[in-house]
Amino acid sequence: MTHPVDDKIRCFGSHSERYAVYHDTEWGVPVNDDRTLFEMLILEGAHAGLSWETILNKREGYREVYHGFDIGRVAEMSDAELQAALQNPGIVRHRQKVPAARSNARVYLAMQEEFGSFSNWLWAHVNGRPIVGHWDSPEDIPASTALSDAISKDLKKRGMSFVGTTIIYAYLQAVGIVNDHWKGCWRHGA
C-alpha cells in the first residue's frame, strides 16, 4: 500500500492524507503526557463501532467540545454542556459515549491522584517499555491481548465505560504502549 503522494509502504492510511499523517506521526509512538493519553482514551471509546477515519475527521470537533481535552474541565462539564454536545455535528452524537467522557474524566482524575499520573499507572503494565509486534501483515495483528484484557478489567472496575478489551488494545496501539506496525511498513521498529 502506498500513499498517493509518496512511495512509503504503510500498514494503513494510504488512501487519505489525514490518515497517512496519523499513521506516520502518531500511531505506535509512545505517549507519556496525561492530556494526550486522556484524549486518545476518549477518542478510542468514541471509535467503538465506527471507522477510525470518522473519528480523525471529527477530532477538532471533539477538542472543541471537550475543552482541548482538559481533564478537569471535562470532569466538571454540566448536564447542559453534555446535552449541547449531543447536538454538535462536529462529533459523533452518541447518547452513552458523550456523558461517558465526563464520568471517565472523573475516574481518570482519581487515578492521577492515586498514581501520580495516569501515565505512571499505564506504563507500569509494560515496565515502561513498549511492546513491539512482529507481524507479517495487518491481518495478523490481534484485536485484543491478555494485556488489554487486564487494563480493561481494571478500568471498568474503577468505573470507566467504553473501555472494553478491543477498545483498549486499539488505545494501547495508538499511544505506543504497543507498536504494531507490521514488518513491511516503513514505521516498523521506528
Secondary structure, DSSP 8 states (H G I E B T S, - for coil): -B-TTS--B-SS-TT-HHHHHHHHHTTT-----HHHHHHHHHHHHHHTTS-HHHHHHTHHHHHHHTGGG-HHHHHT--HHHHHHHTT-TTS---TTHHHHHHHHHHHHHHHHHHHSSHHHHHHHTTTT--EE---SSGGGS-S--HHHHHHHHHHHHHT--S--HHHHHHHHHHTTSEE---TTSTTTT-
